[in-house]
Amino acid sequence: MKLMRHFIFSLLLFTALVSTIQAQQDENSDFSYALKLYNEGFYDVAAQQFSTFINRYPGSEQLPDAHYFYGQSLLKLNDLENARIEFQELAVTFPEHERAPEAWKLVGYCYEKQKKLEQAAKAYETVKVLYPDDPLAPGAFLTAAEVYMKLGQLFRAESIIKEFLDRYPTSTEYPHGRILFGKFLLEKGEPESAAAEFAQVLTMDISPEVKAEAYLGQAEVFLRLGLTNRARENLNRIITDIQVDKATHEALLRLIDLELRDHHPDKALSLIENYGKKFQQFSQKAQLTLRQVIAYFLKQDYPKAESIARDLKGQQLENAVLLKTQFYLACALFEQGKTREAIDAFRTLDKLTVNEKVSDFRAVTFMNLIRLYTDQKNFTLARQYLNKFQQEFPNRPEGETLHRAIIRTALGHHAFSIAVEELQRYLGLYPDSPYRDDLLYHTGVAFFRAKQIAKATGYFQQIHDNYVCSAKWDSSRFYLSFIRNYYESRNQSGVTQLAQLIGQLLLGKDRSQLLYQLGKIYFSDLKDYQQAASIFEQYVNSISDSSQKAEGMYYLSECYTRLIDYKRYWGELDEEITTKARETLKSAITFKKYLPHADSITYRFLTFSVDKENTPPDRYLKFWRLFEQNYPSSSLLPEVQLKIAETALTAGDTSLALEYLDKIIMLPPKVGITGQAYWDKAEVLAKSGQYPQAIEVLKSFLLNIPSDPLQARAYWQVAEWNEKIGNYSLAAQFRERLLDLFNYSDFALNAPLKIIDDYIQDQQYEKALQYVEKQLSSYHPSNDWVAEKYLQAPPPEYYFYAGKAYFQHQHFSEARTSLLSFLDNAMEGKLRNEALFMLGAIAEKEQDFESALLHYSLVNPESEKEYYTRAMLQSANIYFSLQKFAESKEIYEKLISFAETDDNKIFLKSRILLCLIYQGNNKEYQTQLKSFQKLYKKHPQLKQYLALLEFENGKYRYQKKQFDPAIAHFNRVLKKYKKSEYGDDARYYLARCYATMNQNEKALKEIETFIKDYPESELLGNVYLTRGEIYLRGEKTDEGIAAIQKAIAVAKTADTRKSAMGLLINAYRNLGLWDGALQKAREFVKEFPDAPEVDNYRISIGIFLIRLNRYSEAIEYLRKLKFEVSGEQKPEIQFYIGEAYFNAGQYEQAINEFLKIPLLSQKTKLQWEASAFYYAGQSYERLGRRKDAIRMYQEIINRPGIQIEFKREARKLIDKLSQSN
């Protein structure tokens, strides 16, 4: 029985075992099958099998791998969300699995592809947080930084990159990290620092791919700095030398884009032809083909652009490429006038761009559809697309321009209801438009020409009442007068009066009186001046009574005047009517005693008969002064007095002119007269140089006559005169007021640019830049060269003034960018020359003399001479500073031909003599010196120039270490030209000569004499500095430090103060006075942040902190500094970080820091490697790890390039440790 039970139990156990083995075999089989499907590319079926496996075997050991390959299958199928879920399931559920780090990285990848960048960055970061030592951690961490940069979270990106560079210096991703840091710095607006990062990468042992990426980064830096040629060099290097497919393609695209940007489409096409064939990937070829389309479009070969675009569109394109292709095709059709096809193409583009972030394409699409429909007079659709444009792009200036075009076109085609509706909408949308008066005027004219006089009157009246400073104000006033005189007939009143006349005729009333009444009806009520003139002619000829005849002649002259004005308006001047008018006025004057409005007739007669141009001023004045005497109460008196004043000005009698102008100003204001009187008075004062008084006159005018047409002009002129006397801030204020009140006037057009210039002249650079930004804010420059053709660009002058403001503010990088933007669009002229000059000056300040000379050479002498001669002078000075004295001399000689004064000529001649001195050409110098003395013997500055030449001779000998001749020259200056401005220079250099010759007593004597004789000299600081050097050299430490401190206190120039502070810091360092050294180093860095040597002092701050045992502070400071200095100094800083840990007794951490140095060192800095291995060895010794110490010392011996003395010392240390074992 027991045997039976044992048998049954064994059988059951066996069955279970077989079942388990079978299940295990099934599980393995299912997984293997799914994996095989995956490996063979059947991703959809593989996904199903892995899904089944996960559900069927929830306890399987292969479950993590199943999740992984299930996610990969879904990823291959582009099912990003479900793939992400699987990877995240693996990472969260099995955090210890070997695939968990990769799973987190893939979670980030899926999020990134889904454009969920915040989540992507966090997933990438998780790899480093959970698995910091995994090989994937460095790359994932860097990718997180890249994503944060895309998000614009630069602070977070910076933190990650710096942590990466500090933690993973041995990672293969390290060079890429430095490149990313360069890109970050570029994004942050620090192109020079970015350039240093890319340059450091290029010194590393890197792959061609990484090298190409570094060159691309450098090229971008050069482009940002405006160094286009250097960018081209880098890009060409990638294409011709490195030839990495992806990077080469990117470099080629950028080169092509440069040519397209510079409007060189033929060069772009040549690049595509020469290099494009090597790229076979469809996406790469598509990008090149797109640029072909652009190039032909820019060449205006629109049929070719259309043909290529159609071919490209017929292929399977990514959405972004498809949009561009459709856009270029539509634009090519538009430019060819293929209206129907262009409309269809743009309407297709409208649908394609609804949900895409391609605002430029969409804006141009609407704009061109508006133009096409407007040209077709399809105002319904034109207005529909205008509304869409204004809703989607409310701040773009093109909307206002297109709106105006529709209104003007509608007016031109008599679509008045549409024009009026759109005009009202326009005035609502753009209440501050400077064109509103223009549109009101043209609307009035259109209605006038359509004989809709009442409507026309309304628009002209708006301009007359609300736009007093408009260029259309006078014309509107004329139209109102014309309408009043010729169209406002009182027909009903005229008919009634005619009926009354007929009744009077039947009753036998006097015929002559009937004629008089009839003429008045035709004149006043019916506005029929031709008929009225005929009647009044009969009336005048039919009577003999002088009083009646005078009245008739008055009306007859009025008729002729109205007829002349009418004919003049229609361009039909009638000489016969003009002659009759003149004769009538002449006859009327004979009845002056009886004339109604005799002053008016006399005024008109004088205006008709007395030609100002051909009448002597005294005679002309006589006529008008007689008028003044005869009609002292005339309403025309202000007009007459203005004629007298202006004639007096012409004759040069300013006293009489001012007398009459004051008379007019004292009268009640009269439009067009009083304002002109103020204006003429102000001009008289300004011409005599009395600008403050002239300004006061116009300010009085602005205050007292606020509705005068000259108001805008007066605001402008007050600003101009304030500029003359240097009140730039006030000038800007008056121009701003002009814009506030009369932005529609012609004088307001250039006001914004002048305001910016005024702020620059007033050194209010921030305010100038804010104003530029305000003006540019409504413009949206396009990065697409086809779209750029249609979008409004800001006036290039704004970029000029922005560049000028940045330049004056010493922000040279921003200045260069703005000035280059200006030059891209500017015509020849003064501003272009000034921009080139500033670019040259920027390069000169940056010590880039080659670029400086190039920019100066581009200044055009034909456009404007001032900056041309200044550019030549700067070029000559640069050559002089570079000791290229022959080139310098040649330019100075050329400049003499441009010199207009003896002051300029003597200066240039002296510079030529200086060149001869420094060329060592004493024979030619002596010959020319004699000629110089003879030519300018009467010039008041001759002795100053002779003193300069004597001094420079001494300086030249001093530099050549020919001290005795130098001393002789300096003594000659002190003897012959002691009162010249070079006496202090000579005395100072005498001291320098003696100090250099170690004749310290003589040197100190000269210094004492200098301090006594020249207490205000700019060289006083240098003299105390020399005294300090002498004392320190003689080990008189206290006296030396006191002298240097005095030099700092009295220094008149930044260079002297900088040199003195540097010497004092070194003195403190040598004496071990670390607190003083630290304080002065910090002061130096704060005061001279842009000094070439500033980084050395920044490093010194860290060293001084270490010497003061402030290790934590030193480490924190140096870690931060490591990312702010050039690549060459990073190993040095890294060493001092290690030294701080070493001195603090933290030897493990010290070793970690020291061993980062070989990864940072460059060929010129190998001593840091030796020091690093030495101190790493010392740290191991202190930890009792002798073998590791020996290994470090052996590295010194093995590494090539380390100096032999370091190797010998390392051998001694190894021998010592070996013996102690």
Summary of the structure (lengths in Angstrom):
residues: 1221
radius of gyration: 44.7
end to end distance: 76.2
largest distance: 172.3
contacts: 4023
relative contact order: 0.02
helix: 78%
strand: 0%
